[in-house]
Amino acid sequence: MKTEILNAVESKCLRKNMPHFEIGDIVDVHCKIKEGDKERIQIFTGTVIARRGKGISETFTVRRVVDEEGVERVFPIHSPNIVDVKPVRSGKTRRAKLYFLRERTGKSIKLAHRHSEHTVAS
């Protein structure tokens, strides 16, 4: 059980400007990479297959396929090394965790596109 002091310290480190993204969305994660004394920003693009935790320990898992090899990275949402998360495309899902995508290859990895509810009928 967390005390009020821990919550006060934790709330100072929480990120306020995180964009909204859900499971199944394709996102660009801009993360800082340190190489020696140099620092650069690397973009990791992939599908969000899981989101877990709460508060300062909340994380999300992003998966992509590179050279027919699946690559997954787990990012803490409130990490100072995460510069930005940009949703590229929203995917339609019926599950909270998309671990079934690990067994899929080729076109079957693609999720159906979720249309926004605020579209204007012409």
C-alpha positions as CSV (number, residue, x, y, z in Angstrom):
1,M,0.0,0.0,0.0
2,K,1.5,3.3,-1.1
3,T,1.6,6.2,1.3
4,E,0.8,9.8,0.5
5,I,4.5,10.7,0.6
6,L,5.3,8.1,-2.1
7,N,2.4,9.4,-4.2
8,A,3.6,13.0,-3.9
9,V,7.2,12.1,-5.0
10,E,5.8,9.8,-7.8
11,S,3.5,12.5,-9.2
12,K,6.4,14.9,-9.8
13,C,8.0,12.4,-12.2
14,L,4.8,11.5,-14.1
15,R,4.7,12.7,-17.7
16,K,1.8,15.1,-18.4
17,N,1.9,15.3,-22.2
18,M,1.6,11.7,-23.2
19,P,-0.6,11.2,-26.3
20,H,-3.4,8.7,-26.2
21,F,-2.7,5.3,-27.8
22,E,-4.2,1.9,-27.3
23,I,-3.4,-1.7,-27.9
24,G,-3.1,-2.5,-31.6
25,D,-2.0,1.0,-32.6
26,I,1.1,1.5,-34.7
27,V,3.3,4.1,-32.9
28,D,6.6,5.9,-33.5
29,V,8.6,5.9,-30.2
30,H,11.4,8.5,-30.2
31,C,13.9,7.4,-27.6
32,K,17.3,8.8,-26.6
33,I,20.4,6.7,-27.3
34,K,23.7,7.4,-25.6
35,E,26.8,6.4,-27.5
36,G,29.9,7.4,-25.5
37,D,29.6,11.2,-24.9
38,K,27.2,11.7,-27.8
39,E,23.4,11.5,-27.6
40,R,20.9,10.9,-30.5
41,I,17.3,10.2,-30.9
42,Q,16.3,6.8,-32.5
43,I,12.8,6.1,-33.7
44,F,11.3,2.6,-33.1
45,T,8.1,2.0,-35.1
46,G,5.8,-0.9,-34.4
47,T,2.5,-2.2,-33.1
48,V,1.6,-1.9,-29.4
49,I,0.9,-5.4,-28.2
50,A,0.7,-4.9,-24.5
51,R,0.3,-2.3,-21.8
52,R,0.7,-3.0,-18.1
53,G,1.3,-1.3,-14.8
54,K,0.0,1.8,-13.2
55,G,1.5,5.1,-12.2
56,I,5.3,5.5,-12.5
57,S,5.8,1.8,-13.3
58,E,3.5,1.8,-16.4
59,T,5.0,0.2,-19.5
60,F,4.0,-0.7,-23.0
61,T,5.4,-3.3,-25.4
62,V,6.0,-2.5,-29.1
63,R,6.7,-5.2,-31.7
64,R,7.9,-5.0,-35.2
65,V,9.4,-7.4,-37.7
66,V,12.9,-6.7,-39.1
67,D,14.5,-9.1,-41.7
68,E,11.8,-11.7,-40.9
69,E,12.8,-11.6,-37.2
70,G,10.4,-10.3,-34.5
71,V,11.8,-7.5,-32.3
72,E,10.0,-6.4,-29.2
73,R,10.9,-3.6,-26.9
74,V,9.3,-2.7,-23.5
75,F,9.2,1.1,-22.9
76,P,8.4,2.7,-19.5
77,I,5.8,5.4,-20.3
78,H,7.3,8.0,-17.8
79,S,10.9,7.4,-18.7
80,P,13.0,10.5,-19.4
81,N,14.7,8.6,-22.2
82,I,11.4,8.5,-24.1
83,V,11.2,11.8,-26.0
84,D,7.9,11.3,-27.8
85,V,5.3,8.7,-28.8
86,K,3.4,9.5,-32.0
87,P,0.5,7.3,-32.9
88,V,0.6,6.6,-36.7
89,R,-2.4,4.3,-37.2
90,S,-5.0,2.8,-35.0
91,G,-5.7,-0.9,-35.1
92,K,-9.0,-2.7,-34.4
93,T,-8.6,-5.3,-31.6
94,R,-10.7,-7.4,-29.3
95,R,-8.0,-8.4,-26.8
96,A,-6.0,-6.6,-24.1
97,K,-2.8,-8.4,-25.0
98,L,-1.8,-9.2,-28.6
99,Y,0.7,-12.0,-28.0
100,F,-0.9,-14.1,-30.7
101,L,0.9,-11.8,-33.3
102,R,4.2,-13.5,-32.3
103,E,3.2,-16.7,-34.2
104,R,2.1,-14.8,-37.3
105,T,4.1,-13.9,-40.4
106,G,3.5,-11.9,-43.6
107,K,0.2,-10.1,-44.2
108,S,-1.5,-11.8,-41.2
109,I,0.4,-9.5,-38.8
110,K,-1.6,-6.5,-40.1
111,L,-4.6,-5.5,-38.0
112,A,-7.8,-4.0,-39.4
113,H,-7.8,-0.2,-39.3
114,R,-10.1,1.3,-36.6
115,H,-12.0,4.3,-38.0
116,S,-12.4,7.2,-35.7
117,E,-15.9,7.9,-34.3
118,H,-15.7,11.6,-35.2
119,T,-15.8,11.2,-39.0
120,V,-18.1,13.6,-40.8
121,A,-20.5,11.9,-43.2
122,S,-20.5,13.5,-46.7
